Amino acid sequence: MRWEELSSDQFAAAVKACDGVCLVALSVVERHGHHLPLGTDTFQGRGMLSRIAALEPVIEFPDYIFTQIPEARHLPGTIGIDGDLMIKLLDNVCREIARNGCKKVVLLNAHGGNFGLLAYYNMLQLYQPKDYVVYIVSPFGAMGALELPWPREEDGHAGPGETSMMLALRPDLVDMTKIPTDDEGKARDRLRALREVGVQTGIWWYADHPTHYAGNAAYGTAEAGEAILDAIAQSIARAVRAIKADTAARELQDAFYAATHAPGS
């Protein structure tokens, strides 16, 4: 059930029918090579939510695009939000979801660059008591078990995986004729010396993929996209069922908050 499609009169019943679970696809607006739209992650997140909801009832939160993407600020069309505002806005949204009755807030990572953001936000949940639980799920693992029509090393950002999903979801926004035929999708390895000794810097992605294209999107097909999306939906629907059945996280969260007022007692 799409949050924005419900009437106010319908909302409370919808929350009950979904066991208080709201699923938020965290996407972003950024360049996806030459052949995909800026909103690729948003379309993919929306498509994932609709397929998950068809398998397991959830409230589907409206498109959420204000996440981590400073590494694409040099490219036209990017919407990069300040870090402190990003966290504050996400926290505000989670609180609003809970205030409206959804006490299980599920954040679906629909943008690979959000791993750090979500790991940090997850730990921030331990600072203040709350009457809801934030759960984080990722769609990316579901692709690992699939037999896909391209070598694994040829996938990447705006590569065949994302291209295939967009061919399944919005083929009208995909221009396969714009896919580079040179080696643009290969990493440039401009910080290889640091990486080889385990050193990381914030400029690592720009060092390897300044045009935000990785892999070879020419392998993409709508059929592969359907298979990927269905696998993701099945995987996350299983996670949602476990979340609906979960009572331990809230109990442990409450016990932890109580203990923080008297450490060691």
C-alpha positions in Angstrom: 0.0 0.0 0.0 1.5 3.3 -1.1 1.4 5.8 1.7 0.5 8.7 -0.5 -2.3 6.8 -2.2 -4.2 6.1 1.0 -6.8 8.5 2.3 -6.4 9.7 5.9 -9.5 7.7 6.7 -7.9 4.6 5.3 -4.5 5.0 7.0 -5.0 3.5 10.4 -6.6 0.4 9.0 -3.7 0.1 6.5 -1.2 0.3 9.3 -3.0 -2.5 11.2 -3.2 -4.7 8.0 0.6 -4.3 7.6 1.3 -5.1 11.2 2.8 -1.7 11.7 5.6 -2.2 9.1 6.6 0.7 6.8 9.2 0.2 4.2 11.3 3.1 3.0 13.5 2.8 -0.1 16.5 5.0 0.3 17.6 6.2 -3.1 19.4 9.2 -4.5 19.6 11.4 -7.6 22.9 11.0 -9.4 24.5 10.3 -12.8 24.2 6.7 -14.0 26.5 6.6 -17.0 25.4 8.0 -20.4 22.4 5.7 -20.9 20.4 5.7 -17.7 18.4 8.5 -16.0 19.5 10.4 -12.9 16.6 8.8 -10.9 17.7 5.2 -11.7 18.0 4.3 -8.0 14.6 5.9 -7.3 12.8 4.0 -10.0 14.5 0.8 -8.8 13.6 1.4 -5.2 10.0 2.1 -6.1 9.9 -1.1 -8.2 11.4 -3.1 -5.4 8.8 -1.8 -2.9 5.9 -2.6 -5.2 7.0 -6.2 -5.7 7.7 -6.7 -2.0 4.3 -5.4 -1.1 2.7 -7.8 -3.6 4.2 -10.7 -1.5 3.9 -9.3 2.0 1.6 -6.4 3.0 3.6 -3.2 4.0 3.1 0.5 3.9 5.3 1.8 1.1 6.8 5.2 1.9 6.9 7.9 -0.8 10.1 8.2 -2.9 13.0 9.2 -0.6 16.0 10.6 -2.4 18.0 12.6 0.2 20.8 10.3 1.0 24.6 10.1 0.6 26.1 11.2 -2.7 28.9 13.8 -2.3 31.1 11.8 -4.6 28.9 12.8 -7.6 28.7 16.6 -6.9 31.0 17.3 -9.9 28.4 15.9 -12.3 25.3 17.7 -13.6 21.9 16.8 -11.9 23.3 15.5 -8.6 21.3 16.4 -5.5 23.9 16.3 -2.6 22.5 17.0 0.9 24.8 18.2 3.7 25.8 15.3 6.0 24.2 16.7 9.2 21.0 17.6 7.4 20.9 14.1 5.8 21.0 12.4 9.3 18.6 14.9 10.8 16.1 14.5 8.0 16.2 10.7 8.0 15.7 10.7 11.8 12.8 13.1 11.5 11.2 10.9 8.8 11.5 7.8 10.9 10.0 9.6 13.9 7.1 10.7 11.7 6.5 7.2 10.4 6.4 5.9 13.9 4.1 8.7 15.1 1.6 7.6 12.5 1.5 4.1 13.9 4.2 2.2 12.1 6.5 1.1 14.9 8.6 -1.0 12.7 10.5 1.2 10.2 12.4 -0.8 7.6 15.0 1.1 5.6 15.7 -0.6 2.3 19.1 0.5 0.8 18.5 1.2 -2.9 21.8 3.0 -3.4 25.2 1.4 -2.9 26.7 4.6 -1.6 24.5 4.4 1.5 26.3 1.6 3.3 28.3 4.0 5.4 25.4 6.3 6.1 23.1 3.4 7.2 25.8 1.8 9.4 26.2 5.1 11.2 22.5 5.8 11.5 21.9 2.3 12.8 24.3 3.0 15.8 22.7 6.4 16.4 19.5 4.5 17.5 21.3 3.7 20.8 21.4 7.2 22.1 17.7 8.1 22.8 14.8 6.0 23.9 12.1 5.5 21.3 8.8 3.6 20.9 9.8 2.1 17.5 12.6 0.0 16.0 14.6 0.8 12.8 15.5 -2.2 10.7 17.9 -2.1 7.8 17.7 -4.4 4.8 19.8 -4.6 1.6 18.7 -5.9 -1.8 22.2 -6.4 -3.1 22.8 -9.9 -1.6 19.8 -11.3 -3.5 21.8 -11.0 -6.8 24.6 -13.3 -5.5 22.7 -16.6 -6.0 21.4 -15.7 -9.5 22.8 -17.0 -12.8 23.1 -13.9 -14.8 24.2 -13.5 -18.5 27.4 -11.6 -17.8 30.7 -12.1 -16.0 30.5 -10.8 -12.4 33.5 -8.6 -13.0 31.6 -6.8 -15.8 28.9 -5.5 -13.4 29.0 -2.3 -11.4 27.5 1.1 -11.1 25.1 1.7 -14.1 26.4 -1.6 -15.3 24.3 -4.6 -16.6 22.5 -5.2 -13.3 21.1 -1.7 -13.0 20.6 -1.4 -16.7 18.6 -4.7 -16.7 16.4 -3.5 -13.9 15.7 -0.3 -15.7 14.9 -2.2 -18.9 12.3 -4.1 -16.9 10.9 -1.1 -15.0 11.3 1.9 -17.4 12.6 0.9 -20.8 11.5 4.3 -22.1 14.3 5.9 -20.0 17.1 3.6 -21.2 19.2 4.5 -24.3 21.3 1.4 -25.0 22.9 3.3 -28.0 24.7 5.6 -25.5 26.6 2.8 -23.8 30.4 3.3 -24.3 32.2 0.9 -26.5 35.7 1.8 -25.0 37.0 1.0 -21.6 35.2 3.8 -19.7 33.6 1.3 -17.3 37.0 0.0 -16.1 38.5 1.3 -12.9 41.3 3.8 -13.5 43.3 2.7 -10.4 44.6 6.2 -9.7 45.0 5.4 -6.0 46.1 1.8 -6.4 49.3 2.3 -4.3 47.2 3.4 -1.3 44.6 0.7 -1.8 47.2 -2.1 -2.0 48.4 -1.2 1.5 44.8 -0.9 3.0 44.5 2.9 2.9 41.1 4.5 2.1 40.3 8.1 1.2 37.1 10.0 0.5 38.1 10.5 -3.1 38.4 6.8 -3.8 35.3 6.5 -6.1 36.3 9.5 -8.1 39.8 8.1 -8.5 38.4 4.9 -10.1 35.1 6.0 -11.8 34.9 9.8 -12.4 32.0 9.4 -14.9 30.0 7.2 -12.5 30.0 4.2 -14.8 31.5 0.8 -13.9 31.3 -2.4 -15.8 29.8 -3.1 -19.2 26.1 -2.3 -19.5 25.8 -3.8 -22.9 25.1 -7.1 -21.3 21.8 -5.8 -19.8 18.4 -7.3 -20.7 14.9 -6.9 -19.5 14.6 -10.6 -18.8 17.6 -10.4 -16.4 16.1 -7.3 -14.8 12.8 -9.2 -14.1 14.8 -12.0 -12.5 16.8 -9.7 -10.3 13.8 -7.7 -9.2 11.9 -10.9 -8.4 14.8 -12.3 -6.4 15.1 -9.1 -4.4 11.4 -9.1 -3.7 11.5 -12.7 -2.4 14.5 -11.9 -0.3 13.2 -8.8 1.3 9.7 -10.3 1.8 11.3 -13.0 3.9 13.0 -10.3 5.9 9.7 -8.5 6.4 8.0 -11.6 7.7 10.8 -12.0 10.3 10.5 -8.3 11.2 6.7 -8.7 11.7 7.3 -11.7 14.0 10.1 -10.0 16.0 9.5 -8.8 19.5 13.0 -9.2 20.9 14.5 -6.1 19.2 12.1 -3.7 21.0 12.4 -5.5 24.3 16.2 -5.4 24.2 16.2 -1.8 23.0 14.0 -0.8 26.0 16.2 -2.8 28.4 19.3 -1.1 27.0 17.9 2.4 27.4 16.9 1.7 31.0 20.4 0.4 31.7 22.1 3.5 30.3 20.6 5.5 33.2 22.5 3.4 35.7 25.5 1.8 34.1 26.8 -1.2 36.0 24.1 -1.3 38.6 
